[in-house]
């Protein structure tokens, strides 16, 4: 995966966050699901390699 593709993933998640209609549902369901996904595959995928910043959760919290 090239650098541009990695940034597109982060950009797509940011856009989804911005467009998502329910703040409470985003914070209580979507963010924890995303975090669980990263935890499950943490040994296989490092967030740095998919261009997610270290503070990704804070940036996505509405």
C-alpha positions, 0 to 999 in steps of 0.5 A: 500500500502506497503512502497516498493510499494510507492517507486516504484511509485516514481521510475517509475515516475523518470524513465519515466522522464528520458526516456521521449524524449521531455524536453519542452513537459515534462515541459509544459504538463506532469508536469502540468498535474501531478500537477493538478492531485495532486491538484484535489486529494489533500484532499484524497492523501498526497504526503508523503504517496505515497513517493513523496518528498516535492521537487518532481516538482523540481526533475522532471523538465528537 
